[in-house]
Amino acid sequence: MPTSLRPRRSALYVPGDKSRAIEKARGLPADTVIFDLEDAVAPANKELARRQAIEAVSSRSYGRRECVIRINALASEWGHADLAAVAKSGADAVLLPKIENAAMVREAEAALVAAGAPSELTLWCMIETPRGVLRAEEIADASPRVACLVMGTTDLANDLQAGHTPDRAPLLHALSHCLLAARAAGLACLDGVQLDLEDEAGFERVCRQGMAMGFDGKTLIHPKTVETTNRIYGPSAADIDDARKIVAAYTTAEAAGKGVTVVDGKLVEQLHVSAAQRVIGLAEQIALLVEEAGLAP
């Protein structure tokens, strides 16, 4: 499935050492489940988290949902063992933390290949340091395996000594820069987490901001935020109807030898058709997720 058509509205972090959370995730409507071996896991539980995450992914019990494993940094005492375990686990992707340059990506790729990773195992790169932001373009282009950039806004704000403002003004340049790098390389890009779980209005506002900027979806730390994220980042019924109308009108115009047409008073050309086709394709993939196991949209 093309990267651009795979639903990634909601990407939920699940601590690898929490068996109840792993089990609960099987019934949640998150598009992507990220089994976390890094920040959410205490040092004493690292090996337990690795074992449980590998077992969960290998079980193939998450259906069409994307399964990703976030490893510990390669420079840590657990990083290389994490990569070796993930290589043949059946995961869709491995999420690399605190990536700051292309060499780090290639080091991880070489370790995966040496461990027998299949060609379809992709690399996701967390951009969560100032240097990572500045080198986002080279990271995005580091390897054909790179499929997604993931913003680590909590660590980034800390390194920038920036405030956590409601409008996220201190982070907007970094967010836009990384999104630009991802799109230039044809990659997906996910927004960072929201730490305040009680501010529902603020969470919805940030989701709408990220969606308007162009992010594919948002990384999450709590199941209760999944449905809001899916609603905001997913195409609405009106969006889908408009997209179908655009495609139909352009198809008619093209058959008549015209390169443009007008829909609801707006000029429509090929670029609008491509965007509409993406909306339709994404809606179809979301519908399959919803249908499977009775998941809520």
Salt bridges, closest charged atoms under 4 A:
ASP17 OD2 - LYS18 NZ 3.25
GLU23 OE1 - ARG26 NH1 2.55
ASP31 OD2 - ARG9 NE 2.78
ASP36 OD2 - ARG70 NH2 2.79
GLU38 OE1 - ARG70 NE 3.39
GLU38 OE2 - LYS98 NZ 3.92
GLU66 OE2 - ARG6 NE 4.00
GLU66 OE1 - ARG8 NE 2.81
ASP82 OD1 - ARG50 NE 2.70
GLU107 OE2 - HIS80 NE2 3.61
GLU109 OE2 - ARG145 NE 3.48
GLU128 OE1 - LYS98 NZ 3.91
ASP155 OD2 - LYS98 NZ 2.71
ASP191 OD2 - ARG168 NH2 2.75
ASP191 OD2 - LYS218 NZ 3.81
GLU198 OE2 - LYS224 NZ 3.79
GLU204 OE2 - ARG208 NH2 3.17
GLU204 OE1 - ARG231 NH2 3.28
ASP216 OD2 - ARG183 NH1 3.00
ASP216 OD1 - ARG278 NH2 3.35
ASP264 OD2 - LYS245 NZ 3.31
